[in-house]
Structure formats: structure tokens, C-alpha cells
Amino acid sequence: MQPQSRIYVAGHRGLVGSAIYRQLQQQGYTNVITATRQELDLRDELAVRRWFDQQQPEYVFLAAAKVGGILANATYPVDFLQDNLQIQTNVIAHSFRTGVKKLLFLGSSCIYPKFAPQPIKEEYLLTGALEPTNQWYAVAKIAGIKLCQAYRQQYGWSAICAMPTNLYGPGDNFDLQTSHVLPALIRKFHEAKVQGQPQVTVWGTGTPRREFLYVDDLADACIFLMQHYDDPEIINVGTGEDLSIKELAALVQKIVGYQGEIVYDTSKPDGTPRKLLDISRLQALGWQAQTPLALGIEKTYEWYLAHAQGCTKA
Ligand SMILES: NC(=O)c1ccc[n+]([C@@H]2O[C@H](COP(=O)([O-])OP(=O)(O)OC[C@H]3O[C@@H](n4cnc5c(N)ncnc54)[C@H](OP(=O)(O)O)[C@@H]3O)[C@@H](O)[C@H]2O)c1
């Protein structure tokens, strides 16, 4: 990939896509092309076919998807499976058909079995039952991985698959109905501080352990992989460190400056007990995340205060 290469970032307004777009600009790539959902609904095969014929990108970062937390998955299972199957199949197939040199497909750590040994190695894929609460999304992502691997096996095409851990950062979704845990905590603690609420309720028992990667680090890893990785095997992207939801809540409380009490609503689901990725394959390539969690949360809170206070999806 050269500075003047024609690079398409699918989903450039999303958390990951906007970070990849930012990073490409910061790293001197001058020919980045995008399309909003209004301009190009990636579920529409004919529209995608026409767009690729017109635009002829050379490299593709596939960061468009229907994404959401436990509640959204449980409420819209058809959309999470069908939309993601359509989006990824259309982009992958028409990228190959129009001669794209290399495509990076973004999956997610929820592809791995619910009770996978920890930390989770790439080879644990399809070795056990999935976490039921987001199985629809996970099955779609696994199909995307297999489609990339199939194109490489049948045509020798360079499609690579990155499996990021939980992401957070500027551009995140702070809607309490559809967001992930970290942005939800930032919003809950901030609103409780501003409104003087005596306590904040956190879902579940607080014991599940999670790993979080700052999205700009993920974007840097995606550009690094596009440059240095060309293998059929999926590759994990994370920090290699995790913490309990209880520890995370305490950290966010401190950074937001909320003085009240934290209570746990144990009637709500915990999800997977632990989800820590084994990142030794990526480390062996020479890549390491740069942003410590506390610093990443501070930057995300600053972004929230400047862009997202009070609104649903930023
Ligand atoms: N967030 C995480 O913690 C996380 C963790 C691991 C992996 N990932 C992966 O990273 C990728 C991006 O996730 P994200 O967190 O950046 O999600 P996001 O913030 O919801 O962004 C998704 C983007 O895809 C676009 N999109 C969705 N459906 C579309 C359609 N039918 N046509 C055109 N564009 C469409 C959205 O457009 P609008 O802006 O118009 O809505 C949005 O820009 C996904 O593949 C996900 O699996 C995310």
C-alpha cells in the first residue's frame, strides 16, 4: 500500500472506520475513498456492484457492520445475522471481482467459544459453543472469515482477517440501549455526577473480566497488518491485559469524578465469564498497543464531553 494507493474504508463514520480514516490521513495516505450509508447501502448488492465498477479501489478496509451490545443482539437477531452476511458478502465479492489487491475483514472476539481456554488463541475458532446472547452476529462474522479464506484458497486472493477485542474511543456509541459496557459506564457516571444521583447501577455481578483496546491503536494495527500480514489464518488484535467489570467501573468512576455509590443489578446477564485474547501472533510481527486503559478512557471522556453529551449515537 503506497501513499497514493486508492483505499476504500467501508463504514468510515463508525467507531473503527473513522479511526482507520484518521490514521490513514495521519500516516500520509492521500487517496482514501468513502461512501455514507445513504450514498451506498452495503446490503444492496446491485448498488455495491455499480459502486465498485465506478470507484475501482485497490485496498479495502471492511469496517462496516451492524454492531451492538447484548440487548440489541437479543432484540434484533435477524438484522445482526442477515445485515452482516449481506454487507460482508457484497463487499468481499465485488472487491475480488473488480481486482482489489488486498482486503482486511474485521471480525470480533465473540467468534470464539463461550468457554474457550484463556487467553484465547486463534486456533480455538469453531472448537466449542458460542455465547448465545450474540450468536447471530458471531455466526455472520465466522461466515465472513470463511469467505475470505475460501477466496484465498480458490483464487489465491489476499484477504486477511483481524479479530479485535472490545474497542472503545472517540466516535463510540453512548446510547444506553445499544452501546457496549465502557461507553455506557462513562455516560452513566457523568449523568449521575451532573444530576447529583446518589448511586449508579451497573449490569450483572461485576465479576466478568474483559479486555479493552483503544480504537486508534486498533486502526494502527489494521494499517500495519495491511502492510505486513498476508496469511489465511485469522489474527487477534488486543492488549493482552484484562480487568473485571468491577475494576473497570471503579476506574471510570475515578476518571469521571463521581463520588456516589455503585450498585450491581445481578438480574441482568453477565455474558461470557472472561474474554482475553492471545496476541502472541501479532506481537511476533512486531506490533504492540500504545495507549494504556486509563489514558484511553480519559481521552474518550474528553471526546464524550465535547461531542456526545445527552445524544444517542454520536
Ligand atoms: N466496537 C467494538 O467493540 C468492536 C470490537 C471488535 C470488532 N469490531 C468490529 O469492527 C467493525 C466496525 O465496528 P464499529 O464498532 O466501528 O461499529 P459502528 O460504530 O456501529 O460502525 C459501523 C459502520 O458501518 C456502517 N454501516 C452499517 N450498516 C451499513 C449498511 N447497510 N450500509 C453502509 N454502511 C453501513 C455504519 O454506518 P452509519 O454511520 O450510517 O450508521 C457505521 O459507519 C465491525 O466489523 C465489528 O465487528 C468492533
The ligand as a Tripos MOL2 file, in Angstrom:
@<TRIPOS>MOLECULE
LIG
   48    52     1     0     0
SMALL
NO_CHARGES

@<TRIPOS>ATOM
      1 N1        -16.9840   -1.8630   18.6660 N.am      1 LIG1
      2 C1        -16.2880   -2.8910   19.1020 C.2       1 LIG1
      3 O1        -16.0460   -3.0750   20.3230 O.2       1 LIG1
      4 C2        -15.7510   -3.9150   18.1330 C.ar      1 LIG1
      5 C3        -14.9810   -4.9470   18.6560 C.ar      1 LIG1
      6 C4        -14.4440   -5.8790   17.7790 C.ar      1 LIG1
      7 C5        -14.6890   -5.7900   16.4330 C.ar      1 LIG1
      8 N2        -15.4460   -4.7850   15.9640 N.ar      1 LIG1
      9 C6        -15.6770   -4.7870   14.5020 C.3       1 LIG1
     10 O2        -15.3490   -3.5420   13.9390 O.3       1 LIG1
     11 C7        -16.2110   -3.2890   12.8290 C.3       1 LIG1
     12 C8        -16.8090   -1.9110   12.9770 C.3       1 LIG1
     13 O3        -17.4780   -1.8560   14.2120 O.3       1 LIG1
     14 P1        -17.7630   -0.4160   14.9200 P.3       1 LIG1
     15 O4        -17.6570   -0.6180   16.3640 O.co2     1 LIG1
     16 O5        -16.9570    0.6380   14.2320 O.co2     1 LIG1
     17 O6        -19.3190   -0.2130   14.5470 O.3       1 LIG1
     18 P2        -20.1260    1.1420   14.3040 P.3       1 LIG1
     19 O7        -19.5350    2.2670   15.0800 O.co2     1 LIG1
     20 O8        -21.5530    0.7970   14.5000 O.co2     1 LIG1
     21 O9        -19.8250    1.4310   12.7520 O.3       1 LIG1
     22 C9        -20.3730    0.6220   11.7730 C.3       1 LIG1
     23 C10       -20.3620    1.4270   10.4880 C.3       1 LIG1
     24 O10       -20.9270    0.6010    9.4690 O.3       1 LIG1
     25 C11       -21.8750    1.3890    8.7530 C.3       1 LIG1
     26 N3        -22.9400    0.5440    8.2410 N.ar      1 LIG1
     27 C12       -23.7170   -0.3040    8.9270 C.ar      1 LIG1
     28 N4        -24.6230   -0.8730    8.1050 N.ar      1 LIG1
     29 C13       -24.4060   -0.3400    6.8730 C.ar      1 LIG1
     30 C14       -25.0200   -0.5150    5.5970 C.ar      1 LIG1
     31 N5        -26.0380   -1.3490    5.4390 N.pl3     1 LIG1
     32 N6        -24.5370    0.1880    4.5540 N.ar      1 LIG1
     33 C15       -23.4960    1.0520    4.7190 C.ar      1 LIG1
     34 N7        -22.8660    1.2610    5.8980 N.ar      1 LIG1
     35 C16       -23.3290    0.5810    6.9520 C.ar      1 LIG1
     36 C17       -22.4380    2.3740    9.7740 C.3       1 LIG1
     37 O11       -22.9910    3.4680    9.0700 O.3       1 LIG1
     38 P3        -23.7450    4.6630    9.8690 P.3       1 LIG1
     39 O12       -22.6430    5.5370   10.3680 O.co2     1 LIG1
     40 O13       -24.5750    5.3030    8.8230 O.co2     1 LIG1
     41 O14       -24.5520    4.0090   10.9630 O.co2     1 LIG1
     42 C18       -21.1810    2.7290   10.5680 C.3       1 LIG1
     43 O15       -20.4870    3.7820    9.9580 O.3       1 LIG1
     44 C19       -17.2520   -4.3840   12.7990 C.3       1 LIG1
     45 O16       -16.9240   -5.3320   11.8060 O.3       1 LIG1
     46 C20       -17.1350   -5.0090   14.1540 C.3       1 LIG1
     47 O17       -17.3800   -6.3650   14.0890 O.3       1 LIG1
     48 C21       -15.9800   -3.8380   16.7460 C.ar      1 LIG1
@<TRIPOS>BOND
     1     1     2 1
     2     2     3 2
     3     2     4 1
     4     4     5 ar
     5     4    48 ar
     6     5     6 ar
     7     6     7 ar
     8     7     8 ar
     9     8     9 1
    10     8    48 ar
    11     9    10 1
    12     9    46 1
    13    10    11 1
    14    11    12 1
    15    11    44 1
    16    12    13 1
    17    13    14 1
    18    14    15 2
    19    14    16 1
    20    14    17 1
    21    17    18 1
    22    18    19 2
    23    18    20 1
    24    18    21 1
    25    21    22 1
    26    22    23 1
    27    23    24 1
    28    23    42 1
    29    24    25 1
    30    25    26 1
    31    25    36 1
    32    26    27 ar
    33    26    35 ar
    34    27    28 ar
    35    28    29 ar
    36    29    30 ar
    37    29    35 ar
    38    30    31 1
    39    30    32 ar
    40    32    33 ar
    41    33    34 ar
    42    34    35 ar
    43    36    37 1
    44    36    42 1
    45    37    38 1
    46    38    39 2
    47    38    40 1
    48    38    41 1
    49    42    43 1
    50    44    45 1
    51    44    46 1
    52    46    47 1
@<TRIPOS>SUBSTRUCTURE
     1 LIG1         1 GROUP 0 **** ****
